[in-house]
């Protein structure tokens, strides 16, 4: 079990700049103010933003709700490597589907 956690933590490369921009664009003057609105301590938020601890799915929903964004945006911020892999898989699935449609039309 610790191996799985280790692998996930290794893939954490939090996009702090993007997150900071999102918080500012949502109208918050500070991370402390944002953390208070979310209902967590500023130290807890700092640990997540700095990649010291992983962000859970429920926490990502809370962050997204306060920011007024999609959960996918939080995955992009806190798990950018996994997000990018998912985008590549989704893109390939769309390409495969398009290829299947082309083959069907040709037949």
C-alpha positions in Angstrom: 0.0 0.0 0.0 2.8 2.4 0.8 4.2 1.8 -2.8 0.9 3.1 -4.3 1.0 6.2 -2.1 4.7 6.7 -3.0 3.9 6.6 -6.7 1.0 9.0 -6.4 3.2 11.4 -4.4 6.0 11.2 -6.9 3.5 12.3 -9.6 2.5 15.4 -7.5 4.0 18.4 -9.2 1.5 21.0 -8.2 1.0 23.9 -10.6 1.3 26.6 -7.9 1.2 29.4 -10.4 -2.1 28.2 -12.0 -3.7 27.7 -8.6 -2.6 31.2 -7.4 -3.9 32.7 -10.5 -7.3 30.9 -10.1 -7.5 32.1 -6.5 -6.8 35.7 -7.5 -9.3 35.5 -10.4 -11.9 34.3 -8.0 -11.5 37.5 -6.0 -9.5 36.4 -3.0 -6.9 38.7 -1.7 -4.9 36.0 0.0 -4.5 32.3 0.4 -5.4 32.7 4.0 -8.8 34.3 3.0 -9.3 31.5 0.5 -8.5 28.8 3.0 -11.0 30.3 5.5 -13.7 30.3 2.9 -13.0 26.6 2.0 -13.0 25.8 5.8 -9.4 24.6 6.2 -6.4 26.1 7.8 -4.0 28.1 5.8 -1.2 25.7 6.9 -3.3 22.8 5.5 -3.8 24.6 2.2 -0.1 25.4 2.0 0.8 21.8 2.6 -1.4 20.8 -0.4 -0.3 23.6 -2.7 3.4 22.9 -2.0 2.9 19.2 -2.7 3.8 18.0 0.8 0.4 16.1 1.0 -1.9 14.9 -1.6 -5.3 16.5 -2.2 -8.2 14.2 -1.7 -11.1 14.1 -4.1 -13.5 15.6 -1.5 -11.1 18.4 -0.9 -10.7 19.0 -4.7 -14.5 19.3 -4.8 -14.5 21.8 -2.0 -11.7 23.9 -3.6 -13.5 23.8 -7.0 -16.8 24.8 -5.5 -15.3 27.9 -3.8 -13.4 28.8 -6.9 -16.4 28.2 -9.2 -14.5 25.8 -11.5 -14.7 22.2 -12.6 -13.1 19.4 -10.6 -11.0 18.7 -13.7 -9.4 22.1 -13.1 -8.3 21.0 -9.7 -6.9 17.7 -11.1 -4.9 19.8 -13.5 -3.5 21.9 -10.7 -2.8 19.1 -8.1 -2.1 16.1 -10.3 -0.8 17.6 -13.6 1.1 14.5 -14.6 -2.0 12.3 -14.2 -4.2 15.0 -15.8 -1.9 15.1 -18.9 -1.9 11.3 -19.2 -5.7 11.3 -19.0 -5.8 14.0 -21.8 -3.6 11.9 -24.0 -5.8 8.8 -23.4 -8.9 10.8 -24.1 -7.4 12.2 -27.3 -6.3 8.8 -28.5 -9.8 7.5 -27.7 -11.3 10.2 -29.9 -8.8 9.5 -32.7 -9.6 5.8 -32.5 -13.3 6.6 -32.6 -12.8 8.8 -35.6 -10.8 6.1 -37.4 -13.5 3.6 -36.7 -16.1 6.0 -38.2 -13.9 6.6 -41.3 -13.5 2.8 -41.8 -17.3 2.3 -41.5 -17.9 5.0 -44.1 -15.4 3.5 -46.5 -16.9 0.0 -46.2 
